[in-house]
Each structure stands twice: as C-alpha cells, then as structure tokens.
Amino acid sequence: MNDSHAANALAKRTLLLASAAMGFAQTVLFAILAPLGREIGLVEVQIGAIISASSLTLFLVSPLWGRASDVWGRRKILLIGLFGYSVGTMLFAGVFQAALLGYLIPLTALVFLIITRVANAVVMAAVTPSANAYMADITSVADRIKGMGAIGAAGNIGSILGPAVGGLLAGISLLTPLYFSVLLTLAAAILTVYALPEIAKPKVIRKQARLKYTDPRIFPLVVAGVFLFMGFAIVQQTIAFRFQDILGLDGTQTAKIVGFSLMLSAAAALFVQLIVIPRLHVRPFVLLRISMPMMMIAFAMMAIGETELFFTLAMGILGLGLGLAGPGFMAGASVAVSSEEQGAVAGVAGSCPPLGFTVGPILGTYLYSIDGALPYWFAFVSYVVLFLFTLKFKDRPNPA
C-alpha cells in the first residue's frame, strides 16, 4: 500500500513538472510571437494564421492521442509529446532565425513557419490528453477536481516563470526564450523517462465505442470549452499589438511588458487554483459560471483602456477567471464519463482549447486590423451568450 502511494506521489510530481515546463514554453511563445512576426515583416493576420493553423492541428489530433494513450499507455504518449515539442520548437525557431538574418523573404518565412508549427503541433498534441488521463487514472472521482487543478496550477507556475524569464532573455535576442524553452521541455522528457512509471492499460478499450463531441454527457462542456478558449485566444494573440500600438513600443519593450502582463495573469490563475478552488467545494459547471462575468469585465477593460496599468490590471482579472474556468472544464468532462473512457474524454476535452485557438487568433487579428478595441468587444459579447448557454445545463457525473 505504501509502495503504491509512493508511486502515485512520484507520478503526480513528474506530471506537474512536465506541465510546468509546457506552460513555460507556451507562454514564452505568446509573449514574443507578435514582435517577432513584425520584425520579419509579417502583418497581424499572418501572425495570427501561424497560431490558428497549429491550433487546428491540435484540435484534429488531440483526440487521436487520447485514444492512443488508452492503447499504448499514458507514459509513452507523453514522451512522444515532450520530445516532439522540443525538436519541433528548434525547427520553428530556426525558421525565424533564417528570416531575421535575411535568408527568407516574409512570404516564404510565413509558409515555413506554418509548416514547422503544424508539424510540431502534431506531436505536441500528445502531451495534454496523456497527462490529464494519467492524472485521472491515479485519482478518485472525489479528488478529480483537485488533480486537474494541480495540473493547471503547475502549468500556471510555468506560465509565471515563462514571461518573467523570457522578458529577461529577450534582452539578448527575441529568439533566446524559445531556445531556453527547448532545454526545459527536454529536461521534462528525460525526467519522465526515469521517474514516471507506466500504469496498466484498460482491457476493454479495443471494443469501446468512439467518444463523440456530441455525446450528451459532455456536449455542453465541449461548447463551453471552445468558446472559453476562443475568447482567451483573441486576447492572447492581440494584446501584444495593443500594448505596442497604444504605448508606442519597440519589439523588445513589447515582449517585456507583455511578458509581465502574462505573468500577472498566470499568477492570478495560480492563486485561484491553489487557494480558492480547494475551498469552494462546488460542481465543475458552477466554476464556469462564476468565471465568465469576471472575464467579461476584463474584456471590457481591454477595449476601453489606454494605459499600461489598465491593460495589466485587465490581464490579472482575466487570469482570475481563467483559473476558475480551466479546472472546471477539465474536471467536468472527466467526471461525466466512466473510468474506461478517461483517455478518450481527455483527448476530446484537450482538443477544445485548440479549436478555440484555431478561430481566436485569426479572428482576433482580423478584427484588430479594423479597430483595436473590436476583438475585445467581440469576446465580451461571446461570453454573454456563453454564460446564458451554461445556465440551461447541469453537469451530471456518470454513475459508473
């Protein structure tokens, strides 16, 4: 019994460290992508297209990796994701480096950036469903929200460190944060090799029907997840342009200020996940309903703001809301299905953020090219509709 408890504790620590490394890597990219894109001659919509293309790939591939983790094992799929992310990020950064040195014209650079980012996304998509399914395997239904919240909190610790360290490293070059993130994800992959034990695979998966997005047990959460992350993606992809254009900053200054605002947002989410959620004891859908008005306030502030302080405060409020919404969404999906479907539901749930990030960046950058405040008003209205939608549904945990 003690050996089993120790093995689970080691597994949880390894999963949390891997999630933190990925949180660092993802946040660094969003802090530097906008100024990097402008440095090589790309316009806003082209920069948004890079994220949209990779996010569409994540949406399509995540469910496949979730089901693969049921058959091949969580550990193996997690390792594919971590090592693949490291290699893919090196290729992605290499294209940027060639463009900065003048070896690629903007259009050619855009094509290669999309190709390398999409290829990276194919393997990167393995990380989230395998990590979440592994956590679901080693936690009881009663502890599921805490387990998912812990993974979210770990990712947010990485998200806090990412902008802070990335802002400092951007002083060397805008690409240095990307290269540093590769070292972290490689370290997480090596740690997983030696410290994460493989767990028994479910024996009934081969005969199990495919879990559909329209499954009535999870459909309301799928809709909520897509719209939630679409709104967040709009902000994440346009906030750097907002800072740069309103405040008149250069690329390096933009990366530093955006990095700080993302750090504050992640810190707020971490506070909620570590301090607030364990004390709430509410159903997952309730967490979603609490989060939405907070995020609507943040969107309105971003639309009307004209100072660094106002935008930064809005990002902090957005982080508070997202800190409630993320664990509510993942835990709600997990407890809605049986234990044999955890890999499948993790894949479906893990594909909802990428679908939101498929639409959000390109839509947000297009709206931004029309008017700088328009993306945030659009997100505000979308969340009003989403909030009304969630009032019509109740989350019912699966009895199995």
Buried (B, 14 or more C-beta within 10 A) or exposed (E): EEEEEEBBEEBBBBBBBBBBBBBBBBBBBBBBBBBBBBBBBBBBBBBBBBBBBBBBBBBBBBBBBBBBBBEBBBBBBBBBBBBBBBBBBBBBBBBBBBBBEEEBEBEEBBEBBBBBBBBBBBBBBBBBBBBBBBBBBBBEEEBBBBBBBBBBBBBBBBBBBBBBBBBBBBEEBBBBBBBBBBEBBBBBBEBBEEBBEEBEBBEEBEEBEEBEBEBEBBBBBBBBBBBBBBBBBBBBBBBBBBBBEBBEBEBBBBBBBBBBBBBBBBBBBBBBBBEBBEEBEEBBBBBBBBBBEBBBBBBBBBBEBEEBEBBBBBBBBBBBBBBBBBBBBBBBBBBBBBEBBBBBBBBBBBBBBBBBBBBBBBBBBBBBBEEBBBBBBBBBEBBBEBBEEBEEBEBEBBEE
